[in-house]
């Protein structure tokens, strides 16, 4: 019975990964198509390579999560954490959260990714450790505006703009939801090992 369930989970995982790779390819084709019709979109070869690298990194992370376990909460938690990381890099690099992308305070948002990556490596990607790591990333995310307020007094008017607290809450929420899902994966694992 469990062998059939795991086989089904693997098949669903492959289906989701195929859908991800198709969506990633389409996401890269959109700016290329838009460049044919408007001057508003002007991507360079570097922009395409950077976007392909980011989407490829997320895809590889998802592939590893899917191969690591058949636990649906673990897979969703991984996808959510990777989505938070991707959006953080994309937004801070493209337009910035605090002011423009050239504003140095945006580097603090990237520091949250350092917390998540270091914690994931220390936890060896085990669900209980990942739950703590994602909670730490959420806390770091909530501290970013306060740290930026102290470190860059000249950026204070930009930090008070609605985008900063709004994006901080959204990203912290993504990290916290990921932490909750990893915790669920850990409790399912503990329940199965107790049987």
Residue pairs with C-beta under 8 A, 6 or more apart in sequence:
5 70
6 70
9 70
9 72
10 66
10 70
13 66
13 67
13 70
13 75
14 66
16 62
16 66
17 59
17 62
17 63
17 66
20 59
20 62
21 59
24 55
24 56
24 58
24 59
27 51
27 55
28 48
28 51
28 52
28 55
31 41
31 43
31 47
31 48
31 51
32 43
32 48
34 40
34 41
35 41
35 42
35 43
43 51
50 93
54 86
54 89
54 90
55 86
58 82
58 83
58 85
58 86
61 78
61 82
62 75
62 78
62 79
62 82
65 74
65 75
65 78
65 79
66 75
68 74
68 125
69 75
69 185
71 127
71 185
71 188
71 189
73 181
73 182
73 184
73 185
73 188
74 127
74 130
74 181
74 182
74 185
76 181
77 127
77 130
77 134
77 177
77 178
77 179
77 180
77 181
77 182
77 185
78 178
80 174
80 177
80 178
80 181
81 116
81 130
81 134
81 137
81 174
81 175
81 178
83 174
84 116
84 137
84 171
84 174
84 175
84 178
85 113
85 116
87 171
88 109
88 110
88 112
88 113
88 171
89 110
89 113
91 97
91 167
92 101
92 106
92 107
92 109
92 110
93 101
94 101
95 101
96 102
96 103
96 106
97 106
97 109
97 163
97 164
97 167
98 105
98 106
98 109
98 148
98 155
98 158
98 159
98 164
99 105
99 106
99 155
99 158
103 152
103 155
103 158
104 152
105 148
105 151
105 152
105 155
105 158
105 159
108 144
108 147
108 148
108 151
109 141
109 144
109 171
111 140
111 144
112 137
112 140
112 141
112 144
112 171
112 175
113 137
115 133
115 136
115 137
115 140
116 133
116 134
116 136
116 137
116 175
119 129
119 130
119 132
119 133
119 134
119 136
119 137
120 129
120 130
120 133
122 129
122 133
123 129
123 130
123 132
123 133
126 186
127 182
127 183
127 185
127 186
127 189
128 182
128 183
128 186
130 178
130 179
130 182
130 186
131 179
131 180
131 182
131 183
131 186
132 179
133 179
133 182
134 175
134 176
134 178
134 179
134 182
135 175
135 176
135 179
137 175
138 172
138 173
138 175
138 176
138 179
141 168
141 171
141 172
141 175
142 168
142 172
144 168
145 159
145 164
145 165
145 168
148 155
148 159
148 164
149 155
149 156
149 159
158 164
